Amino acid sequence: MNALTDGLDDPLKPLGVAGGVFLVLAAAGTIVGAPWTTQAAASGAVVQVLGAVLMAVLGAVLAYVSWTDE
């Protein structure tokens, strides 16, 4: 194939790592965007921040599982 995929056991490994990193960065952007300033109720902001934290955890797990050979 090419130099990148020849050195990998699984050619989809970079896609999993990139997807995980994207999820972590998107979650960080959501939290940095201060959703509690734009929500009318505090409960909406709490749900949005909780979702962003869960998305960051999911992205980190996806990147870790894609990177390691388990």
C-alpha positions as CSV (number, residue, x, y, z in Angstrom):
1,M,0.0,0.0,0.0
2,N,2.1,2.9,1.3
3,A,4.7,3.6,3.9
4,L,2.2,4.5,6.6
5,T,0.0,1.4,6.3
6,D,2.9,-1.0,5.6
7,G,4.3,-0.5,9.1
8,L,1.0,-1.1,10.8
9,D,-0.7,-4.4,11.7
10,D,-4.1,-2.9,11.0
11,P,-4.5,-0.2,8.3
12,L,-7.5,1.3,10.2
13,K,-5.4,2.0,13.3
14,P,-4.6,5.6,12.2
15,L,-8.3,6.2,11.6
16,G,-9.2,5.0,15.1
17,V,-6.6,7.2,16.7
18,A,-7.5,10.2,14.6
19,G,-11.2,9.7,15.5
20,G,-10.4,9.5,19.2
21,V,-8.2,12.6,19.1
22,F,-11.0,14.5,17.3
23,L,-13.6,13.5,19.9
24,V,-11.3,14.7,22.7
25,L,-10.6,18.0,21.0
26,A,-14.3,18.5,20.2
27,A,-15.2,17.9,23.8
28,A,-12.5,20.3,25.0
29,G,-13.9,22.9,22.6
30,T,-17.3,22.4,23.9
31,I,-16.2,22.9,27.5
32,V,-14.0,25.9,26.6
33,G,-16.9,27.5,24.9
34,A,-18.5,27.9,28.3
35,P,-22.0,26.4,27.6
36,W,-23.2,27.6,31.0
37,T,-23.2,31.2,29.7
38,T,-25.6,30.5,26.8
39,Q,-28.0,28.1,28.4
40,A,-31.2,29.6,30.0
41,A,-31.3,26.9,32.7
42,A,-28.4,25.5,34.7
43,S,-29.7,22.0,34.1
44,G,-29.1,22.4,30.3
45,A,-25.6,23.4,30.9
46,V,-25.0,20.5,33.3
47,V,-26.2,18.1,30.7
48,Q,-24.1,19.6,28.0
49,V,-20.9,19.6,30.1
50,L,-21.6,16.0,31.2
51,G,-22.0,15.0,27.5
52,A,-18.8,16.7,26.6
53,V,-16.9,14.9,29.4
54,L,-18.3,11.6,28.4
55,M,-17.4,12.3,24.8
56,A,-13.8,13.1,25.9
57,V,-13.6,9.8,27.8
58,L,-15.0,7.9,24.8
59,G,-12.5,9.5,22.5
60,A,-9.6,8.8,24.8
61,V,-10.7,5.1,25.1
62,L,-11.1,4.8,21.4
63,A,-7.6,6.3,20.7
64,Y,-6.0,4.1,23.4
65,V,-7.7,0.9,22.1
66,S,-6.7,1.8,18.5
67,W,-3.1,2.5,19.5
68,T,-2.4,-0.5,21.7
69,D,-2.3,-4.1,20.4
70,E,-4.8,-5.7,22.7
